[in-house]
């Protein structure tokens, strides 16, 4: 599907909360989809009017009407409402329509059990999408095509980066990138508080930690074939101050700490998805 065809598609969002709003703003501002071809649906008139003013798109209160009018339907509700919404719109779905769910923990098989033999893509985005630096995991359902996956990944590239994974890997994606922002906030906050305790003002410490995290992430993305360990070694000259710091991390087994963080988060994601 080329860019001209993309612009002609009509995309509907059932739910116009923060994550949906980030996606909507990203695809409109990038001109991936024509603004007049994006529509939202909300639970009542007040919320719909607020979303309409905020996003500059048509927002209605009829999920079935939105489904009829759309080629691609994003399920952007809270996970506990997803089944009811899918049941509400299933009769309006046809083989020509694509369902894209960003409801956390709701598997493609669960969706297909409700909507039948329809094309389904599941997405796990994250909150940095709000600043167009998001990270999303994408997996396809039984009846979706590779073309469907490519379309969704191209769409999501307007709010950050994305990768394709299998359904059984989505809990790991949830743990690393879905929940990951909170873990990185915690690391940055802890570094800043350490600086504060040692005598540097908190906001200055926070700026140092935040910009260093941002720069380090860019270095990793731009490393080419260089292993991340080499980047670590390049800064950690034996006998130097950085070497002392990384030695503390090895002594405290930071690798095992983060393994447990990701493992237990993934296990919780799997439990919630049952």
Beta strands, then each sheet from edge to edge (+ up, - down):
strand 1: 11-14
strand 2: 38-41
strand 3: 58-60
strand 4: 72-75
strand 5: 98-101
strand 6: 119-124
strand 7: 134-140
strand 8: 160-164
sheet 1: 3+ 2+ 1+ 4+ 5+ 6+ 7- 8-
end
